[in-house]
Amino acid sequence: MKRILMVAVALMAMVQISFAGGWKTDKGMDKTSIKGDLVCVGCSLKKLNGANAQCDLFAHHAIGFKTADGSYWSIIDNAAGHDVIRGHELINKKSATISGWLYPVANMIEIDSITIDGVSAKELAQAGWEEDQEIAKSLLARKVGEAPAPEGSH
C-alpha cells in the first residue's frame, strides 16, 4: 500500500512539474503576445473587492498586468521583469504589449520583451533603479518588529 501511495505521489509531482515548465528547455513554442494595462495589482484588488492590500508598506505598488478580459497577472521578478514591477510611478495605468510566457496555474507572466506606450527602455530602467534605491533606504531605516514606513499612494 505504501509503495502504491509513493508511486501516485511521484506521478502527481511529475505532472505538476511538467505543467509548470520545469522540464522544458525550449519555451519558444509557448511564447505569446498579449495586450493590456500595467497596474498596481494590490491597489486594483483593493478598489475592486476590498482586498487588504498595503502596497505603501510592503509591495511598494508592484506593477502587474490587467488583460482586456479583466484578468490580473503578476510579473515574474527576473532580469526582464524587475524594472517593470518597480517602475510604478512611470508606467502605472499605461497600455503595454508583453511578449513572453504565461503560467495560468499561478496567473504569472514571464516577460521576454515589453513595449509600453510612451515609455522607452532607458526610462523604464532608470525608474526601476530609482525605486530600488528608495526601497533600500526604507528598509535600512526599519527597526526590528516595526512595519516599513508608508511611502505614499496612487
Summary of the structure (lengths in Angstrom):
residues: 154
radius of gyration: 18.5
end to end distance: 56.6
largest distance: 61.6
contacts: 404
relative contact order: 0.16
helix: 40%
strand: 24%
